[in-house]
Amino acid sequence: MKALTFKRYGKSPDIALRDVARPTPKDDELLVQVHAAGLNPIDNMIPTGMFKPVMHFQLPAILGSDLSGVVIAVGRKVTRFKPGDAVFASIFDQGTGAIAEFAVVPEHAAALKPANLDFVQAASIPMVGLTSWQALKERAHLQAGQKVFIPAGSGGIGTFAIQLAKHLSARVGTTVSKGNIELVRSLGADEVVDYKQQAFETQLHGYDAVLGTVRGDTIEKSLFILKPGGKIVSLIGPLDAAFARARGLNVVLRLVFGLMSRKIVRLANQHSVSYGFLFVRPDGAQLGQIGQLLETERIRPVIDKVFPLSEAREALAYLAQGHAKGKVVVQMSPDKYQ
């Protein structure tokens, strides 16, 4: 089968479309014929070696985390799915990849594809949906009437997180360039700052939670818009000691991550708010609940661009530019699935 792989970590990871062996599902896994794979920024980060201490791949490794497709075989312990089922899933942090013609998916990570979405739309959802769900509901405990700041609202995570926050009856602030104001307003954003014209930390006040999605000094500046008792849930780091403990990492890595996050934790304490790093986990049950929101159209996918599998490497390069409005998706041989 064809798959997008990388051979090594570092500045020259040798990313290319290659012929690899079709995977064989374990007892608790599904073998899925992938129809589409959604891309995420971490797909570009993994080959650099940034997450090498905490994520383990056997090289050469297949890239990608999000997929939709049709089950063609199941392991003997699988009970919730059967061949022919249309599914979507995140296989992030499972040691395998999604940008391929076939992929194995743990049963616990899969959910039935929402009937009203095509495969491209479904593939755009898993990581951004699960990340938003776990950040806003589990970590921030966002309640009706509270205010959450979701920077970069026109990006892949932003377009979903804004909609989920509005479903939770929260008020949403975000930052975009002028050309994307209408998009985020249509998704439900209440306070929109054109980051090229104004500093969000001077425009937004009284927030209960911040979703950290932008590198640089955005998280530190977010401290000034939070109420005492507010929460920062960061998706981009710095990694912290709590994350290291949750992963069962050794004492040295716990110390390293504690040092990496020491500054932001200290600043957060000074402002009487909390900081935490979130590493999304695959969860088919949560994805099923997200699927219900999509089927009832309380949340809609936002797709920027679709690439064929033959241009998967170009798709990653396009995503890396940071200008996508919504999600970038790779589609496998669409003619086969008409």
C-alpha positions in Angstrom: 0.0 0.0 0.0 1.0 3.7 -0.4 1.8 5.7 2.8 3.5 8.9 3.7 6.5 8.1 5.8 9.5 9.6 7.4 12.8 7.8 7.8 14.6 9.7 10.5 14.2 12.6 13.0 15.8 16.0 12.5 16.2 18.6 9.8 16.2 16.0 7.0 13.5 13.4 7.9 13.1 12.2 4.3 9.3 12.5 4.1 8.0 10.7 1.0 5.1 8.6 -0.3 6.4 5.0 -0.2 5.2 1.4 -0.7 4.8 -0.3 2.7 3.2 -3.5 4.0 -0.5 -3.4 4.7 -0.9 -3.6 8.5 -2.5 -6.5 10.3 -5.0 -5.8 13.0 -4.5 -7.1 16.5 -7.3 -8.7 18.5 -8.7 -5.4 19.6 -8.2 -3.4 16.4 -10.0 -2.6 13.2 -8.4 -2.7 9.7 -9.7 0.4 7.9 -9.5 1.3 4.3 -8.7 5.0 4.6 -10.7 7.3 2.5 -9.4 10.5 3.9 -6.8 11.7 6.5 -7.0 15.0 8.3 -3.7 16.9 8.9 -2.7 18.6 12.1 0.3 20.8 13.0 1.8 18.1 15.2 2.2 16.0 12.0 4.9 18.5 11.0 6.4 18.5 14.5 6.9 14.8 15.0 9.6 14.3 12.3 11.7 17.1 13.9 12.2 14.9 16.9 10.4 17.5 19.2 8.3 14.8 20.8 10.8 11.9 20.5 11.1 11.6 24.3 7.4 11.0 24.8 6.2 9.4 21.5 7.6 6.3 20.2 7.7 5.2 16.5 9.4 2.4 14.7 11.2 4.1 11.8 10.4 4.5 9.0 7.0 5.6 10.4 3.7 6.6 8.8 2.6 10.1 9.4 -0.8 11.4 10.3 -3.3 10.9 13.2 -6.9 11.5 11.9 -8.8 9.3 9.4 -12.1 8.3 8.1 -12.8 5.2 6.1 -14.5 1.8 5.9 -13.8 -1.2 8.2 -12.6 -4.2 6.1 -11.6 -6.5 8.9 -11.8 -6.7 12.7 -9.8 -8.5 15.4 -11.5 -11.4 17.3 -12.1 -9.3 20.4 -13.8 -6.4 18.6 -17.5 -6.2 19.4 -18.7 -2.7 18.4 -17.7 -2.7 14.7 -18.0 -5.0 11.7 -16.7 -5.0 8.2 -18.5 -2.4 6.1 -18.9 0.1 8.9 -17.9 3.7 8.0 -15.8 5.1 10.8 -13.7 8.0 11.9 -10.9 8.1 14.5 -7.8 9.6 15.9 -4.9 7.2 16.1 -2.6 9.9 17.6 0.1 8.5 19.9 -0.7 4.9 19.0 2.6 4.3 17.2 1.1 4.2 13.8 -0.1 6.6 11.1 -3.2 7.6 9.1 -1.8 9.0 5.8 -2.0 5.7 4.1 -4.3 3.5 2.1 -5.0 1.3 5.1 -4.6 1.8 8.8 -5.2 -0.2 12.0 -7.4 1.5 14.6 -7.8 0.4 18.2 -11.5 -0.3 18.8 -11.5 2.2 21.7 -10.4 5.0 19.4 -13.1 4.6 16.7 -16.6 5.9 16.3 -19.2 5.6 13.5 -18.9 8.3 10.9 -21.7 10.9 11.2 -24.1 10.0 8.4 -24.4 13.5 7.1 -20.7 14.0 6.6 -18.7 12.8 3.7 -15.3 11.1 4.4 -13.3 14.3 3.8 -15.4 16.2 6.3 -15.3 13.4 8.9 -11.5 13.1 8.6 -11.1 16.7 9.5 -12.7 16.3 12.9 -11.0 13.8 15.3 -8.0 15.6 16.7 -9.5 19.1 16.8 -12.8 17.7 18.2 -11.2 15.6 20.9 -8.7 18.4 21.8 -11.5 20.9 22.1 -13.6 18.5 24.1 -10.9 17.5 26.5 -9.6 21.1 27.0 -12.9 22.9 27.4 -15.0 20.2 29.2 -12.5 18.2 31.2 -9.7 20.7 31.9 -11.4 24.1 31.9 -14.8 22.8 33.1 -16.3 25.6 30.9 -19.7 26.6 32.1 -22.6 28.5 30.6 -22.0 32.3 30.7 -18.2 31.9 31.2 -15.7 33.5 28.8 -13.0 31.6 26.9 -10.2 33.0 24.8 -9.4 30.9 21.7 -6.7 32.6 19.7 -6.2 31.9 16.0 -9.9 31.3 15.6 -9.8 30.7 11.9 -7.4 27.7 12.2 -8.2 24.1 12.4 -8.5 23.9 16.2 -10.0 27.4 16.5 -12.9 26.8 14.1 -14.0 23.7 16.0 -13.3 25.0 19.6 -15.3 28.2 19.0 -18.3 26.2 18.0 -18.0 23.8 20.9 -17.6 26.6 23.4 -20.8 28.2 21.9 -22.6 24.9 22.3 -21.6 25.0 25.9 -23.2 28.5 26.1 -20.0 30.2 26.8 -18.8 33.6 25.4 -15.8 33.4 23.0 -13.0 35.8 22.3 -10.6 35.2 19.5 -7.9 36.8 17.3 -7.7 36.7 13.5 -6.6 38.9 10.6 -9.2 41.2 9.1 -10.1 38.8 6.2 -11.2 36.1 8.7 -13.4 38.2 10.9 -16.6 37.2 9.1 -15.7 33.5 9.3 -15.2 33.4 13.1 -18.3 35.6 13.6 -20.3 33.0 11.6 -19.0 30.3 14.0 -20.2 32.2 17.0 -17.2 34.3 18.2 -18.4 37.2 20.4 -15.3 39.4 20.7 -12.9 39.4 17.7 -9.6 41.2 17.7 -7.7 41.9 14.5 -4.2 40.9 15.8 -2.5 43.0 13.1 -4.2 46.2 14.4 -4.7 45.6 18.1 -3.1 43.8 21.1 -5.7 41.3 22.4 -4.4 41.8 26.0 -5.6 45.4 25.9 -9.0 44.6 24.4 -10.2 41.6 26.3 -10.9 41.4 30.0 -12.6 39.2 32.6 -12.0 35.8 31.0 -12.3 32.5 32.8 -10.2 30.3 30.5 -7.6 30.4 27.7 -6.9 27.8 25.1 -3.2 28.0 24.3 -2.9 27.4 20.5 -0.3 29.9 19.4 3.4 29.8 19.9 5.4 32.8 21.1 4.4 35.0 24.0 0.6 34.7 23.5 0.2 32.5 26.6 2.1 34.9 28.8 0.0 37.8 27.5 -3.1 35.8 28.2 -2.5 36.1 31.9 -3.6 39.7 31.8 -7.1 38.9 30.5 -7.9 36.2 33.0 -9.9 36.5 36.2 -8.4 35.2 39.4 -9.1 31.5 39.4 -8.9 31.3 35.6 -7.3 28.5 33.7 -4.8 28.2 30.9 -5.0 24.9 29.0 -2.0 24.9 26.5 -1.8 22.7 23.5 1.6 23.9 22.4 3.6 23.8 25.6 5.7 24.2 27.5 5.3 20.7 28.7 5.0 20.4 32.5 5.8 18.0 35.3 2.1 16.9 35.6 2.2 15.7 32.0 5.5 13.8 32.6 3.9 12.1 35.6 0.7 11.2 33.7 2.9 9.6 31.0 4.9 7.6 33.5 8.1 9.3 32.4 11.3 9.0 34.4 12.5 11.3 37.1 14.9 13.1 34.7 12.2 14.0 32.2 9.9 15.1 35.0 12.6 17.5 36.2 13.3 18.7 32.6 9.6 19.4 31.9 9.2 21.0 35.3 12.0 23.4 34.5 10.6 24.0 31.0 7.3 25.2 32.5 8.7 26.9 35.6 8.4 30.4 34.2 4.8 30.2 33.0 3.7 28.3 36.2 5.3 31.0 38.4 3.7 33.8 36.4 0.3 32.0 36.5 0.6 31.7 40.3 1.4 35.4 40.5 -1.9 36.1 38.7 -3.8 33.6 40.8 -4.6 31.4 37.8 -3.5 27.9 36.8 -1.5 26.5 33.9 -1.6 23.0 32.4 -0.4 21.3 29.2 -2.8 19.0 27.4 -1.8 16.1 25.3 -4.9 14.9 23.5 -5.9 11.2 23.9 -7.9 9.1 21.4 -11.3 8.4 22.7 -14.0 6.8 20.6 -16.8 7.4 23.1 -16.1 11.1 23.2 -15.8 11.1 19.4 -19.2 9.5 19.2 -20.7 12.3 21.3 -18.9 14.8 19.0 -20.5 12.9 16.1 -23.9 13.6 17.5 -23.3 17.3 17.5 -22.2 17.1 13.9 -25.2 15.0 12.8 -27.6 17.6 14.4 -25.5 20.4 12.7 -24.8 22.1 16.0 -21.2 22.0 14.9 -20.0 22.0 11.3 -16.7 21.1 9.7 -14.6 23.8 8.2 -12.3 22.6 5.4 -9.7 24.8 3.8 -8.1 22.6 1.1 -8.1 19.0 0.0 -5.1 17.3 -1.5 -4.8 13.9 -3.2 -2.6 11.3 -1.6 0.0 11.8 -4.3 0.4 15.3 -2.9 0.4 14.5 0.8 3.9 16.0 1.4 2.8 19.2 -0.3 -0.3 19.2 1.9 1.9 19.1 5.0 4.0 22.0 3.6 0.9 24.0 2.9 -0.3 23.4 6.5 3.1 24.5 7.9 2.6 27.9 6.3 0.0 28.6 9.0 -2.6 30.3 6.9 -5.2 27.6 6.5 -8.8 28.6 7.2 -10.0 25.4 8.9 -8.6 22.0 8.2 -6.4 20.5 5.5 -7.3 17.0 4.4 -5.6 14.3 2.2 -8.1 12.3 0.1 -7.2 8.8 -1.0 -8.2 7.9 -4.7 -11.6 9.5 -4.6 -12.7 7.8 -7.8 -12.7 4.5 -5.9 -15.3 5.7 -3.5 -17.9 7.2 -5.8 
